[in-house]
């Protein structure tokens, strides 16, 4: 019951902030030009290769963000170590708000596992939330696996030799999602970690893994080209961008549907709170543009509006949830 309450509280923070997002953001565009942020180009250090879900997000948002803040947004891809390469570039940066990154739940699971002792929550400023994004499982279009029942049956036949490719090492956000399905179905898969969705897709299409896991935003074009097909969505509801793809629950596999990808903005520790708020407001205002909203709805993501104070609290809550999930998956003892 306690674990359940922690999970529900983490989700409530996201919902409450979305409801209380005020009209002050709507008038903030004019204020950015007069403020001391940004004083130069804004570098966005990314933990994935170009084409990953978070990379697609920031490159799409930059089109609306740049004219609003009057500065270039320079996207720098720094994949490796499940976020370690990115974090090693952001942590020592000046706390002026000009070096930022996009984080996901994998950053929090990483600081509990493979990055524990290397990075900590206090090394960074947690500036604001931007998206919630359910993960999905998919296979090649010509695969004989058509749904989760087929996948589970295949896993039982092959004794755990089904290879599933996703982002990050064992203990990453996507790996935990797969572990939930393992526990619900009583099977085991072989996890294969990659640095970005394009690598997952390449491995899948090349026959090196049997199943891929990612988000819709980075895989949309492959669905549209009929090169891959979905097996199921880990979420409470179906994706608006793939309305015919059933959830895990609809297919009879009960998992924690609150375990969705969360993307946010972070930077080095010590960024003044006033600057953090300006950054969060700028990102949130850019998210309200027509072009961004068109992308977000097609990708099936949910907008999230937390500012620095609430997002910092959320990161602490979700870290507790991550620890619980890692223990359930057998990664932590």
SEMARDO-987648 format. One record per residue (C-alpha): residue in one letter; chain; x, y, z. Coordinates in steps of 0.001 Angstrom, whole numbers. Each point is the difference from the previous one (the first is absolute). Layout:
SEMARDO-987648
+--------+--------+---------+---------+---------+
| residu | chaine |    east |   north |      up |
+--------+--------+---------+---------+---------+
|      a |      A |       X |       Y |       Z |
...
+--------+--------+---------+---------+---------+
This chain:
SEMARDO-987648
+--------+--------+---------+---------+---------+
| residu | chaine |    east |   north |      up |
+--------+--------+---------+---------+---------+
|      x |      A |       0 |       0 |       0 |
|      x |      A |    2842 |    2394 |     813 |
|      x |      A |    1640 |    -649 |   -3368 |
|      x |      A |   -3302 |     568 |   -1740 |
|      x |      A |    -440 |    3349 |    1756 |
|      x |      A |    3485 |    1136 |   -1008 |
|      x |      A |    -766 |    -800 |   -3630 |
|      x |      A |   -3340 |    1743 |     132 |
|      x |      A |    1557 |    3069 |    1625 |
|      x |      A |    2597 |     246 |   -2768 |
|      x |      A |   -2749 |     -48 |   -2590 |
|      x |      A |   -2116 |    2499 |    1949 |
|      x |      A |    2806 |    2544 |    -103 |
|      x |      A |      -5 |    -120 |   -3798 |
|      x |      A |   -3796 |     303 |    -193 |
|      x |      A |    -282 |    2782 |    2567 |
|      x |      A |    2619 |    2143 |   -1664 |
|      x |      A |   -1639 |    -394 |   -3406 |
|      x |      A |   -3255 |    1276 |    1508 |
|      x |      A |    1610 |    2946 |    1758 |
|      x |      A |    2160 |    1194 |   -2891 |
|      x |      A |    -746 |    3734 |      -7 |
|      x |      A |    -506 |    2650 |   -2612 |
|      x |      A |    3181 |    1769 |    1016 |
|      x |      A |    1890 |   -2242 |   -2388 |
|      x |      A |   -2086 |    1301 |   -2872 |
|      x |      A |    1378 |    3504 |     501 |
|      x |      A |    3562 |   -1072 |     701 |
|      x |      A |    1218 |     137 |   -3607 |
|      x |      A |     498 |    3760 |      38 |
|      x |      A |    1802 |    -172 |    3326 |
|      x |      A |    2653 |   -2427 |   -1272 |
|      x |      A |    1438 |    2615 |   -2356 |
|      x |      A |     533 |    2367 |    2941 |
|      x |      A |    1374 |   -2565 |    2478 |
|      x |      A |    3604 |   -1028 |     584 |
|      x |      A |    -756 |   -3521 |   -1198 |
|      x |      A |    1065 |   -1103 |   -2467 |
|      x |      A |    3130 |    2102 |    -518 |
|      x |      A |    1192 |   -2225 |   -2843 |
|      x |      A |    -739 |   -3216 |   -1897 |
|      x |      A |   -1520 |   -2767 |    2110 |
|      x |      A |    1766 |   -3361 |    -234 |
|      x |      A |   -2238 |   -3026 |     464 |
|      x |      A |    2129 |   -3050 |     808 |
|      x |      A |   -1900 |   -3181 |    -858 |
|      x |      A |     506 |   -3519 |    1357 |
|      x |      A |   -1053 |   -1692 |   -3256 |
|      x |      A |    1153 |      -3 |   -3587 |
|      x |      A |   -1828 |    2086 |   -2574 |
|      x |      A |   -3396 |   -1539 |    -659 |
|      x |      A |    -668 |   -1198 |    3554 |
|      x |      A |   -3332 |     899 |    1593 |
|      x |      A |    1457 |    2776 |    2181 |
|      x |      A |    2059 |    1279 |   -2928 |
|      x |      A |   -3093 |     232 |   -2206 |
|      x |      A |   -1746 |    1865 |    2819 |
|      x |      A |    2647 |    2692 |     484 |
|      x |      A |     637 |     553 |   -3722 |
|      x |      A |   -3741 |     446 |    -543 |
|      x |      A |    -366 |    2336 |    2967 |
|      x |      A |    3062 |    2053 |   -1015 |
|      x |      A |   -1879 |    1263 |   -3065 |
|      x |      A |   -2425 |    1827 |    2300 |
|      x |      A |    2466 |     733 |    2801 |
|      x |      A |    2670 |    1796 |   -2060 |
|      x |      A |   -2116 |    2918 |   -1300 |
|      x |      A |   -1548 |     398 |    3429 |
|      x |      A |    3259 |     370 |    1953 |
|      x |      A |    1920 |    1683 |   -2825 |
|      x |      A |    2910 |   -2452 |     153 |
|      x |      A |    1088 |   -3155 |   -1764 |
|      x |      A |    -668 |   -3361 |    1622 |
|      x |      A |    2989 |   -2219 |    -756 |
|      x |      A |    -714 |   -3719 |     367 |
|      x |      A |    3070 |   -2059 |     894 |
|      x |      A |    -387 |   -3787 |      40 |
|      x |      A |    2105 |   -1712 |    2636 |
|      x |      A |   -1202 |   -3611 |     316 |
|      x |      A |    1604 |   -2602 |    2222 |
|      x |      A |    -322 |   -1597 |    3394 |
|      x |      A |   -3750 |     472 |     260 |
|      x |      A |     442 |    3770 |     451 |
|      x |      A |    3501 |      -7 |    1540 |
|      x |      A |    1663 |    1762 |   -2939 |
|      x |      A |   -2657 |    2712 |     -54 |
|      x |      A |      23 |     511 |    3768 |
|      x |      A |    3807 |     259 |      75 |
|      x |      A |    -259 |    2990 |   -2360 |
|      x |      A |   -2852 |    1725 |    1821 |
|      x |      A |    1211 |    -366 |    3608 |
|      x |      A |    3155 |    2201 |    -356 |
|      x |      A |   -1688 |    2658 |   -2160 |
|      x |      A |    -521 |    3552 |    1244 |
|      x |      A |   -3367 |     404 |    1765 |
|      x |      A |   -1118 |    2693 |   -2432 |
|      x |      A |   -2759 |   -1965 |   -1704 |
|      x |      A |    1865 |    -208 |   -3311 |
|      x |      A |     909 |   -3692 |     342 |
|      x |      A |   -3025 |   -2204 |     530 |
|      x |      A |   -1186 |   -3516 |    -720 |
|      x |      A |   -3129 |   -2100 |    -282 |
|      x |      A |    -315 |   -2719 |    2608 |
|      x |      A |   -2160 |   -3102 |     136 |
|      x |      A |    -815 |   -2538 |    2699 |
|      x |      A |    3149 |   -1875 |   -1021 |
|      x |      A |    2068 |    2773 |    1587 |
|      x |      A |   -1635 |    -755 |    3342 |
|      x |      A |     247 |   -3780 |    -316 |
|      x |      A |    3621 |     421 |   -1103 |
|      x |      A |     933 |    1942 |    3127 |
|      x |      A |   -1324 |   -2961 |    1976 |
|      x |      A |    1876 |   -2612 |   -2060 |
|      x |      A |    2837 |     345 |   -2523 |
|      x |      A |     594 |    3710 |     747 |
|      x |      A |    -293 |    -239 |    3774 |
|      x |      A |    2980 |    1714 |    1633 |
|      x |      A |     823 |    1803 |   -3247 |
|      x |      A |   -2933 |    2409 |    -122 |
|      x |      A |   -2596 |    1045 |    2547 |
|      x |      A |   -3217 |    2011 |     -77 |
|      x |      A |    1767 |    2918 |    1714 |
|      x |      A |    2435 |     337 |   -2917 |
|      x |      A |   -2735 |    1565 |   -2118 |
|      x |      A |   -2816 |    2554 |    -140 |
|      x |      A |   -3331 |   -1615 |    -862 |
|      x |      A |   -1692 |    2799 |   -1920 |
|      x |      A |   -3307 |   -1195 |   -1400 |
|      x |      A |   -2008 |   -2828 |   -1512 |
|      x |      A |   -1086 |    -170 |   -3623 |
|      x |      A |   -1446 |   -3381 |    -980 |
|      x |      A |   -1449 |   -3309 |    1092 |
|      x |      A |     462 |   -2697 |   -2639 |
|      x |      A |   -1140 |   -3624 |     163 |
|      x |      A |    2334 |   -2693 |   -1313 |
|      x |      A |   -1073 |   -2642 |   -2495 |
|      x |      A |    1272 |   -3333 |   -1281 |
|      x |      A |     315 |    -589 |   -3745 |
|      x |      A |    1291 |   -2555 |   -2524 |
|      x |      A |     776 |    -133 |   -3705 |
|      x |      A |   -3055 |      86 |   -2227 |
|      x |      A |     712 |   -3532 |   -1245 |
|      x |      A |     426 |   -1453 |    3506 |
|      x |      A |   -2184 |   -2950 |     958 |
|      x |      A |    -465 |    1683 |    3398 |
|      x |      A |   -3215 |    2030 |    -243 |
|      x |      A |    -870 |     824 |    3624 |
|      x |      A |    1156 |    -507 |    3580 |
|      x |      A |   -1481 |   -3490 |     215 |
|      x |      A |    2125 |   -1040 |   -2981 |
|      x |      A |    3067 |    1549 |    1619 |
|      x |      A |    -555 |   -1737 |    3317 |
|      x |      A |    -644 |   -3352 |   -1699 |
|      x |      A |    3205 |     408 |   -1995 |
|      x |      A |    1978 |     849 |    3135 |
|      x |      A |   -1299 |   -3126 |    1750 |
|      x |      A |     860 |   -2155 |   -3002 |
|      x |      A |    3511 |    1417 |    -302 |
|      x |      A |     826 |     115 |    3691 |
|      x |      A |     917 |    3673 |     197 |
|      x |      A |    1849 |     369 |   -3285 |
|      x |      A |   -2253 |    2782 |   -1269 |
|      x |      A |    2238 |    3055 |    -430 |
|      x |      A |   -1610 |    3332 |     817 |
|      x |      A |    1881 |    3178 |    -916 |
|      x |      A |    -528 |    3306 |    1806 |
|      x |      A |    1761 |    3070 |    1292 |
|      x |      A |    2581 |    -314 |    2754 |
|      x |      A |    1377 |   -2773 |    2188 |
|      x |      A |   -1837 |   -2354 |    2322 |
|      x |      A |   -1858 |    2264 |    2431 |
|      x |      A |    -868 |    2673 |   -2581 |
|      x |      A |   -3565 |    1280 |    -237 |
|      x |      A |    -825 |   -2150 |   -3028 |
|      x |      A |    1697 |   -3062 |    1493 |
|      x |      A |   -2155 |     304 |    3128 |
|      x |      A |   -3108 |     202 |   -2200 |
|      x |      A |    1002 |   -3263 |   -1651 |
|      x |      A |     691 |   -1520 |    3436 |
|      x |      A |   -3576 |     839 |    1009 |
|      x |      A |   -1270 |   -2031 |   -2953 |
|      x |      A |    2345 |   -2847 |     942 |
|      x |      A |   -1413 |     -55 |    3523 |
|      x |      A |   -3607 |     219 |   -1196 |
|      x |      A |     435 |   -2832 |   -2511 |
|      x |      A |    2468 |   -2209 |    1877 |
|      x |      A |    2648 |      45 |   -2742 |
|      x |      A |    3502 |    1313 |    -546 |
|      x |      A |    1424 |    1946 |   -2929 |
|      x |      A |    3565 |     848 |    -960 |
|      x |      A |     573 |    3770 |     266 |
|      x |      A |    2218 |    1693 |   -2604 |
|      x |      A |     832 |    3637 |     798 |
|      x |      A |     532 |    2719 |   -2616 |
|      x |      A |     856 |    3712 |      33 |
|      x |      A |   -2923 |    1236 |   -2124 |
|      x |      A |   -3182 |   -1072 |   -1740 |
|      x |      A |    1589 |      41 |   -3508 |
|      x |      A |    2432 |   -2678 |    1216 |
|      x |      A |   -2910 |   -2049 |    1375 |
|      x |      A |   -1861 |     260 |   -3303 |
|      x |      A |    3109 |    -957 |   -2002 |
|      x |      A |     594 |   -3045 |    2191 |
|      x |      A |   -3656 |   -1040 |    -293 |
|      x |      A |    -180 |     385 |   -3773 |
|      x |      A |    3351 |   -1772 |    -330 |
|      x |      A |   -1233 |   -2994 |    1979 |
|      x |      A |    2373 |     522 |    2936 |
|      x |      A |   -2830 |     407 |    2532 |
|      x |      A |   -3505 |   -1441 |     -93 |
|      x |      A |   -1883 |    2869 |    1633 |
|      x |      A |     627 |    3711 |     484 |
|      x |      A |   -1183 |    2342 |    2737 |
|      x |      A |    -160 |    3780 |    -317 |
|      x |      A |   -2489 |    2859 |    -282 |
|      x |      A |   -2230 |     873 |   -2920 |
|      x |      A |    1684 |    3328 |    -815 |
|      x |      A |    3246 |   -1590 |   -1193 |
|      x |      A |   -1663 |   -2981 |   -1704 |
|      x |      A |   -2936 |    1750 |   -1687 |
|      x |      A |    1562 |      23 |   -3484 |
|      x |      A |     672 |   -3748 |     141 |
|      x |      A |   -3608 |    -706 |     945 |
|      x |      A |   -1178 |    2280 |   -2805 |
|      x |      A |    2259 |   -1821 |   -2490 |
|      x |      A |   -1368 |   -3398 |    1137 |
|      x |      A |    3457 |   -1195 |    1007 |
|      x |      A |    -944 |    -746 |    3627 |
|      x |      A |   -3182 |    -894 |    1881 |
|      x |      A |    -920 |     498 |    3626 |
|      x |      A |    -561 |   -2714 |    2602 |
|      x |      A |   -1252 |    2083 |    2927 |
|      x |      A |     154 |    3275 |    1931 |
|      x |      A |    1046 |     268 |    3647 |
|      x |      A |   -2514 |    2629 |    1045 |
|      x |      A |   -3473 |     576 |    1363 |
|      x |      A |   -1399 |     841 |   -3423 |
|      x |      A |     761 |    -631 |   -3654 |
|      x |      A |    2163 |    2508 |   -1840 |
|      x |      A |   -1848 |    2644 |   -1992 |
|      x |      A |    2553 |    -487 |   -2772 |
|      x |      A |    -562 |   -3790 |    -115 |
|      x |      A |   -3619 |    -441 |    1093 |
|      x |      A |    -232 |   -3650 |   -1109 |
|      x |      A |    2948 |   -1149 |    2140 |
|      x |      A |   -1251 |   -1559 |    3236 |
|      x |      A |    1487 |     673 |    3421 |
|      x |      A |    1680 |   -2717 |    2067 |
|      x |      A |   -3041 |     -18 |    2292 |
|      x |      A |   -2464 |    -467 |   -2857 |
|      x |      A |    1962 |   -3093 |    -993 |
|      x |      A |    -204 |   -1448 |    3493 |
|      x |      A |    3379 |    1012 |    1430 |
|      x |      A |    -282 |    2117 |    3138 |
|      x |      A |    2918 |    2381 |     426 |
|      x |      A |     521 |    3336 |    1759 |
|      x |      A |   -1382 |    2410 |   -2600 |
|      x |      A |    1471 |    2997 |    1844 |
|      x |      A |    3427 |   -1090 |   -1272 |
|      x |      A |     129 |    2369 |   -2981 |
|      x |      A |    2979 |    1874 |   -1356 |
|      x |      A |     345 |    3487 |    1484 |
|      x |      A |    2124 |    2630 |   -1737 |
|      x |      A |    1219 |    3151 |    1675 |
|      x |      A |    2559 |    2798 |    -190 |
|      x |      A |    3066 |     -35 |    2229 |
|      x |      A |    3284 |    1824 |     341 |
|      x |      A |    3002 |     285 |    2305 |
|      x |      A |    -571 |     612 |    3700 |
|      x |      A |    -113 |    3612 |    1120 |
|      x |      A |   -2147 |    1578 |   -2705 |
|      x |      A |   -1877 |    2853 |    1750 |
|      x |      A |   -3666 |    -760 |     576 |
|      x |      A |   -1046 |    3086 |   -1966 |
|      x |      A |    1945 |   -1258 |   -3017 |
|      x |      A |   -1411 |   -3485 |     390 |
|      x |      A |   -3521 |    1399 |     -29 |
|      x |      A |     713 |    2032 |   -3146 |
|      x |      A |    1331 |   -3118 |   -1714 |
|      x |      A |   -3021 |   -2070 |     991 |
|      x |      A |   -2393 |    2742 |   -1106 |
|      x |      A |    1772 |     334 |   -3348 |
|      x |      A |    -147 |   -3718 |    -708 |
|      x |      A |   -3634 |    -240 |    1043 |
|      x |      A |   -1001 |    2972 |   -2132 |
|      x |      A |    1754 |   -1555 |   -3032 |
|      x |      A |   -1930 |   -3208 |     649 |
|      x |      A |   -3243 |    1904 |    -547 |
|      x |      A |     841 |     752 |   -3652 |
|      x |      A |   -2113 |   -1594 |   -2722 |
|      x |      A |    2960 |   -1802 |   -1579 |
|      x |      A |    1073 |   -1557 |    3278 |
|      x |      A |   -3541 |   -1005 |     942 |
|      x |      A |    -446 |   -1699 |   -3379 |
|      x |      A |    3148 |   -2068 |     614 |
|      x |      A |    -955 |    -805 |    3616 |
|      x |      A |   -3460 |   -1269 |    -875 |
|      x |      A |    1297 |   -2137 |   -2872 |
|      x |      A |    2666 |   -1452 |    2297 |
|      x |      A |   -2570 |    -784 |    2676 |
|      x |      A |    1848 |    1885 |    2759 |
|      x |      A |   -1639 |    1849 |    2878 |
|      x |      A |    1141 |    3553 |     754 |
|      x |      A |    1399 |     614 |    3489 |
|      x |      A |     363 |    3467 |    1532 |
|      x |      A |    1972 |    -213 |    3253 |
|      x |      A |    2304 |    2883 |     887 |
|      x |      A |    3244 |    -323 |    1985 |
|      x |      A |   -1456 |    -264 |    3496 |
|      x |      A |   -2579 |   -2662 |    -825 |
|      x |      A |    2263 |   -1863 |   -2416 |
|      x |      A |    2753 |    -259 |    2603 |
|      x |      A |   -2513 |   -1507 |    2430 |
|      x |      A |   -1233 |   -2336 |   -2715 |
|      x |      A |    3524 |   -1274 |    -763 |
|      x |      A |     367 |   -1024 |    3636 |
|      x |      A |   -3371 |   -1781 |      -1 |
|      x |      A |     608 |   -1802 |   -3277 |
|      x |      A |    3456 |   -1097 |    1184 |
|      x |      A |   -1729 |   -1854 |    2829 |
|      x |      A |   -2363 |   -1587 |   -2521 |
|      x |      A |    2979 |    -979 |   -2173 |
|      x |      A |    1724 |   -1606 |    2969 |
|      x |      A |   -3114 |   -2084 |     676 |
|      x |      A |    -203 |   -1093 |   -3637 |
|      x |      A |    3700 |    -865 |    -125 |
|      x |      A |    -418 |   -2206 |    3056 |
|      x |      A |   -3041 |   -1675 |   -1535 |
|      x |      A |    2026 |    -657 |   -3146 |
|      x |      A |    2803 |   -1540 |    2057 |
|      x |      A |    2505 |    2684 |    -999 |
|      x |      A |     271 |    1401 |    3547 |
|      x |      A |    -115 |   -2013 |    3202 |
+--------+--------+---------+---------+---------+
